[in-house]
Amino acid sequence: MVIAFKKGDATAFHSAVQEYIDEERRRNHPVVARDIERILRNGHSFSLTPLVAHEPGLPHDVPRDKERGTPLVELREDERPLEELVLREETQETIGRIVLENRRVELLLSHGLRPAGRVLFCGPPGCGKTVVAGALAKALYYPLALVRFDAVVSSYLGDTAANLRKVFDFARSRPLVLFFDEFDAIGKRRTDEDDHGELKRVVNSFLQMLDGFRGESLIIAATNHEQILDPALWRRFDEIVQFPRPDAAQIELLLARSLRQVGVSPSVNLREQATKLVGLSFADVERIALDAIKLYVIEGAKEIDRRMFDESVARQQQRVALTGADSVRPRKSKQSAKKARRASPRRR
């Protein structure tokens, strides 16, 4: 029934409701069955609009930029469940509490309380902010609406604030997880001397919209650079969640989960390897595991051996060095250091 409603399939929705009515009659609940049937057959006519985009188009009411017509949000679903994510214990507890509060909204409201509806995620790139936002949406059975800052931020005076208003109106019209990734793009300090007055107006508008938002949606903002956020933003959030780089235990667990579908040679001591990878992000570690799995598949090997793993580590270390990423460089083993030197172009 819920799937049919989300897809906007009126025929399937009515069929599912009718099955529910029949089931209530079989359970000897005639009053419930009769009430639902009366609502279904005698209520006001309505049409269902798909809540989540399915190819090739988006819902007709998705907010768009006035000048360019580009969508201001990207809708996603079927993200990874929270149970599969590797997070530090404190982060897991905070996220779990956010889910619980938003599942028990009516109970909280009956006591004059509101659930955590405005959350700030802080931490370096690749440490789980976007993934957790998607997992939160999945846990709440909401779609994830990713705000597209390339479309929201306009060169026309005043249009950025107008686009933000459209995004908030969209979140007010239905329950969803509204995710502002790289939030510092609009949340910078209003005292920044390098910025013109338009940015200050945008920050002020965002503060007003955030303060005035009254809807079922969960609003999440994420930043890699919390130190440049306007101080007035911090107190607007109900929860502030830190996403640090993984420690050795988390890296070991992430490697074990990522490689569980393939055989791993005893020569690859995951605990030992994890201590050498401290300083990398979760995304870096997952990329190492994926690269090793690709070698395993291409070579038709029976298991991932030490050579495959070391080559994957060396490639990722080189990638971190070339991109100038925020990750702290991990400690290199002798084998991986040799691999990295082979992979790097020689200086002339």
Phi, psi and omega in degrees: 000313181294319179298316179298320179295315181295326180279349182076021181271094185296321181297311180294324180296311180297322179296318180294321178295320179296321176298321179295319178299314179299321180295320178296324178294320180295331179275006180065043176242066186295327182294314179299314180299317182293319180295315180294319180297321179294319178296318182294319187268329186249358180286175179295144179294147179207163176236150181261136178246130179304133181276325182248141184293134172237139182306142008263359189236178177255164173305147186296336185258016178295136183294143182226154175291135186296317186282316186262341181075010182278144179298141180270345177226153174244124183266134180227159173209180180058046175280176181290141179289154181302325185297337182272351186273145176261113182224157175291157187302317181297319179294318178301317181295318180294315179296319178299322179292323178297317178298312182299316180297320182282345173274339183246042184301312184298321179297315180295316181298326180294342178253016179074023182244157178237146177288164174296113184244352181227114189232139177247125175259129179234144176153166182293163180299149174077016183251016167108004185296310181291319181298318180292324176301317177294321179292324175298316178300317180295319181295330181265000183061037177250152168285156175263121178254104181272118182288128181267100183293334177297333178266326183291315182284117185247152177280347181275133182302124177089344184287331179297314178296322178295320178294319177299321179298320178297320180296315179294322177297321178296317179292331179285336186279346182197156178283129177199171172260113181266116189245114175264094178277152183050051186299336181297347177300329179238354185255019182293160179304135179287353178266003180297115185289343182278352184251148180276180186295338181298319180298319179298321178293323179295315179299316179299318180296318180297317179301317180295318181292320179294317179296322185270000184288126176226090180209177180277346184292151174262125181257124179237130173245139181232141179217145172268349187227068184296339182291342181260001179290149177296131182304330182293341182286326188301315184284354178280345185264139179286327180222142173239119186246125179269139178237084180282171174294153183289148173272182185299319181296319179291323178295317179299315179296319180294319177297315181299317180290321183290331184256010187292339182275354181233163177280141179237128181295146175301340179291343178264093179277104186297325179294317179295317180295322183299321180296331180280343184260003178300131184116338176278163176273171175300319181296322177299314182295317178297324180292323176299313180297317181296320179295319178295321178296321178298317177299317179302316181289312183298320182276353181062035184282162178277337181200165175277118181262181184296322180299313180300316183293316181296322178296320180293320177296316181298318180297319180289324177298319178295320179299315179298318181293320183287323184277348182063034183296164181287351182298143172284134183294131181286163176287133183266139170281165179300319181295313183291328178296319177297317180298320181295321179294323178293322183286334184279142177292143181286142176279141179259000000 
